[in-house]
Every structure is written in structure tokens, then in C-alpha cells.
Amino acid sequence: MADAEDNVSIPQFNSLLQMDPYLKAYEKDFKRRYGLFQKQLCLLEEAEGGFDQFTRSYKTFGVQRLPDNSMIFREWAPAAEALFLTGDFNGWNKFSHPYQRMEFGKWELHIPRKEDHSPAVPHLSKLKVVVHTPAGERLYRISPWAKYVTKDESSVIYDWVHWDPPEPYFHRSPRPKKPKSLRVYESHVGIASPEGKVASYTNFTYNVLPRIKDLGYNCIQLMAIMEHAYYASFGYQVTSFFAASSRYGTPEELKELIDTAHSMGIIVLLDVVHSHASKNTEDGLNRFDGSDSCFFHGGPRGEHKQWDSRLFNYSSWEVLRFLLSNLRWWMEEYRFDGFRFDGVTSMLYHHHGLGVGFSGDYSEYFGLQVDEDSLLYLMLANHILHRLYEDCITIAEDVSGMPAMCRPVEEGGCGFDYRLAMAVPDKWIQILKELKDEDWNMGNIVYTLTNRRYSEKCIAYAESHDQALVGDKSLAFWLMDKEMYTNMSALIPMSPVIDRGIQLHKMIRLLTHGLGGEGYLNFMGNEFGHPEWLDFPRKGNNESYHYARRQFNLIDTDHLRYRQLYAFDRDMNRTEDKYGWLAAPPAFVSAKHEGDKVIIFERANVIFAFNFHPTKSYSNYRVAAGPPGKLPSQP
């Protein structure tokens, strides 16, 4: 009897096999996955009229104001006994506005307009969903589809605030085209100021965007935008998925930020967290309808023990509606240009990558350890995004190296455009922590920077926010440590530590930029060697904002050497923009000389030569060159 997979045809599977013939042994796995994907698309067409309509569910769930100013409130709460709406509009009456039970666990409430034809629930009204459970509980909840939530200083719980401004922001600038060479500036709005406070969207728009443009980055990756009750979670414990964080300002101010970036030719990606959710109940998704499941798996499968968070049930129709519509919401309402998907490794495997050292053996990527519900969700998300938005960019944060992660769904892949080259920063930190300069292994460095799957694009980086967090050190801090506080002035002689640190900081970043991938990423402030780690206000540091900031003032001070690092980073990006090595085929490495401590490679008709020897310099060093003729030198 033939297996069901035998009847599945993957349109461009041969293209995948041409790149990696060893995947032929796992053809049945690819066919099964693609078959599930096809089936899901068919079900969406039959039940919802296609994925376009399905992913616009943010227009039917939550709060909707109709053209006549009457209002519809719709929720999914399958385990609830009854639902009521309360808030400013009805004097917080808990029973006056009951929802009507609909099919499939949905609830609906219609409220007519007022006598003066104005909406019954005006802009900035506070609301709560009152959930009655079969156990007799009365729970006060925020709608999962809430577009804006705020918190009073005296409170620890966020409030649902109806956002329906009379004059919504109008986007003026078109989305820029997808860049051939992706140069990413990883950013956090709240720390984007030298001041010890939570910085604003407006501050970022007017004070940070011009710096990013000057540095030559053509893409911003915004972290911690999806609302998160706990600031110190770095945005990775999301409580309200459709709400832009109010601690930085209003939704309209975020729209202005993105619109201004677009006017500068810079695309903006959202760091989206669909791998897990906060365990908060009163202002999060957890136990929304009183049950242990609803949006999540029930029991142990629904909990991530290391992150202390809840795990989505990607096999649920309504969870797919919620998450896919969430992606569409950020693309349509705020005009983001794509996403960096957080925690993809955790999603892909039932073991979540915990206690597993991926060796690269293909058996690790197929079989029962793979969570195919999650994989199917990622395939759907990438397929839908790329069909609806031609220039959309998606990036996977995956440390496992799953084959075909960054190949089109039509080939049997997962559909991402890029994956993060997460081994690269770990290698640099390991070298700086453990090795003397004379013990650096050129071959090992080159191997780490070039060890990536053929035709699956990677974003290389020497360091990201992970390396800046408290408990670790940035590259600059590993290189120069406490002397950064005393010896960075150009008015005094340069000490050996600062001299070495500045040169290696530049070389590590350029080598990573040139050899490590098809895109490049930098975390804000690291381009000029930000001198301190990152630590958000919490009980352990007396709620201090001292380390939750970026000291851009250091590069505005003429006599400080931070300006030299900033200028090098700017020139590095501008040179890449001229020659386009990130968009070129992988480099040809012509030398990795252990004795001389030299690395030489060629990419995009540019020859890169690095001398890492701690004491020797070379003149008239013979370098292999591919293209004939006289080569211009680049300072």
C-alpha cells in the first residue's frame, strides 16, 4: 500500500536537491510537511475564503466601529460560561452588556451608537472583558486583540484602552524596495537615549534615525515593540500581541517613526515573538477564558520551563487566525517591512533545543523530535507574507541549522529569507575570553565565518543585544575593559590596551561583514564601542536606568576615540554599499596563514587582507588575485 506522501508533489524540490543531494534521503519527510501545508491552504480556502481574508481577522475580532458608529465586540473564549463588557462607557457595570455565544467558542456583542450619533465607546475609554467560568469564577481580562494598553505608575497591571483617534496618522512615504545587501541596525526604542529613562518613539524618530542613516544601515530591526508588562524582559514576554508598547508613546508616534525611516530609504523589521507568551493572566493571554489551554497547549506541553512562559497550540484554527492576523496587522497598520522571528529553534523541536547540542547530523532535523505543527505555522506565515508583500523580509533566529530553513516553501523549505549566523558572535567572545593574541587560529576563524549552508542566506554579526546584556560583555569591553573609562581621550597618549582594542574592534567587524554572511547586523551603540553592558531596571539593581541607555553623547564629544570607531563603521557600510559584497557569492579565501596570522579573501572583486599578528607587520606581501589587471586600493 502506497504511503500518503507518495502522492504529494513539491513543485521545485529538485532545485533543493541540486543544492544538497543528501536531502534526497529525507524526501518523504519533506513531502509529508508540504502535504500538510497544501492541506492547510485548502482548508483556509474552503472555510475562510482564502488566507487573505483569514489574516484580516483583526478587522472582525476585538473592537470594531462600523460606518454608522455602532460597534461590534468579538472574542474567542471556548471554555467560558458567559462574557460581559465593562468599562468607562457603562460606569463599570459588570452585567449590563453581555456577549452572545456564537459557534466554535466565539462571542459577540453589538452596541448601537449614542443618540448624538457618536460611538458608545469613545477613543481612550478603558475596558475589560468579564469572563464567567463553569467553575463560578469571575475573571477580568484584556481582549487578546487589544490595540493599545497602558499602565498607571501606581499599578502593576496594564489597562485596556480603546484606541480610535479622530485623526489617525497618514503614511506619506512608500515602502522602500527590498535591499540587495541587508545592513541591519538592531534597536531598542526605550534605551535609545543617553538619559536614564525610558526613551520615546519621537526621540528615536528625530535623534536616532539620522544617525542610522549616516552610518549606512538600510534596515532597522525594532525590538520590544509588542507590549510586554515586564520591561526587563527585553520584550520577549509579550502580554498584548496587537498593541505597540505604550511606554514609548502612542501608536501614531510609532507610525511616524516607521514612515520617517521609509522616507530615508530605510526598511523596518519587527522583532516578532510568536514562539511563546507571558504567563500573565490579568493583562496577558494566559487563561483568557479561564482554562489552562485556549491559545496554548494544556499541561506540560504548554509550558516552557526555562523561559517560564506559555507555548502556543499551532494546530488550533483560532490560534492560527490570531497569529497570522497578528503578522498582517503589523504589516498593514504600521507598515513594517518584515519580521525577525524570535525563538525559532524552540518552536521547531519538542525538546525546544534545551540540552541538545546540534552536530549537523541530518537525523537531528527529521523524525519525532520535530514539532511539525510549529513548522507548518512557519511555512504558512512565510508563504502568506511573501505572497501578499513582494518585498517582505523574514529572518529566523535558529541555532539548530535546520536544512531548507531559508529556501522557498515551493522547494519544500520553510520560506525564510535569512537566518542569523549565531555561531559567529559566540566564536569571537570565546576567542577574546580564552586565547592570547598569538594563539588565535586563522583556520578556525575562517571556518566559523564560512560554515553555512549553500544558497541559504545568513546574517552575520560580531555581537548583538545578547552579548551586551548584564552578565556578559560587549566586544569593546572584552578588548579594553576599565581603560574605556579613563583612556579614550585623544588628548592623552593612546595606551597599548586602547590601541589594540580599537584596531581589533575594527578588524573583527570588517572580517565578519565581509566573510560571514549575506547580511550584516549591529546592535545599537556597539558600532562605536559602547562602554557598558545593558541592564534594565529591576529589583536587583534598585530599579536603576543607568545601564538601560545608550550613550550617544560619547560620539558627539570631539576628543573621544569613540568617534573613530563610529567613523570606521560608517565607512565600512558605505564601502559595502559601493561594492556590494553582501549580495555577491561567497568569498574565495586564498590565505589563512597560521604563522603570519594573516587572512586574505576575495569577494565582489574586492580583496580583503587582515593581519592579526600581535607583533609583526608585513610589506610587499604577495596576495592571490582573481580578476586580471590593476586593482585600486581602498583605504
Buried (B, 14 or more C-beta within 10 A) or exposed (E): EEEEBEEBEBEBBEBBBEBBEEBEEBBBBBBBBBBBBBEBBEEBEEEBEEBEEBBBBBEBBBBBBEEEBBBBBBBBBBBBBBBBBBBBBBEEEBEEBBBEBEEEBBBBBEBEBBEEEEBBBEEEBBBBBBBBBEEEEEBBBBBBBBBBBBBEEEEEBBBBBBBBEEEEBEBEBEBBEBBEBBBBBBBBBBBBBBEEEBBBBBBBBEBBBEBBBEBBBBBBBBBBBBBBBBBBBBBBBBBBBBBBBBBBBBBBBBBBBBBBBBBBEBBBBBBBBBBBBBBBBBBBBBBBBBBBBBBBBEEEEBBBEEBEBBBBBBBBBBBBBBBBBBBBBBBBBBBBBBBBBBBBBBBBBEEBBEEBEBEEEBEBBBEEEBBBBBBBBBBBBBBBBBEBBEEBBBBBBBBBBBBBBBBBBBBBBBBBBBBBBBBBBBBBBEBBEEEEBEEBBBEBBBBBBBBBBEBBBBBBBBBBBBBBBBEBBBBBBBBBEEBBEEBBEEEEEBBEBBBBBBEBBBBBBBBBBBBBBBBBBBBBBBBBBBBBBBBBBBEEBEEEBEBBBBBBEBBEEEEBBBBBBBBBBBBBBEBBBEBBBBBBEBBEBBBBBEEBBBBBBBBBEBBBBBBBBEEEEEEEEEEEEEEEEEBEEEE
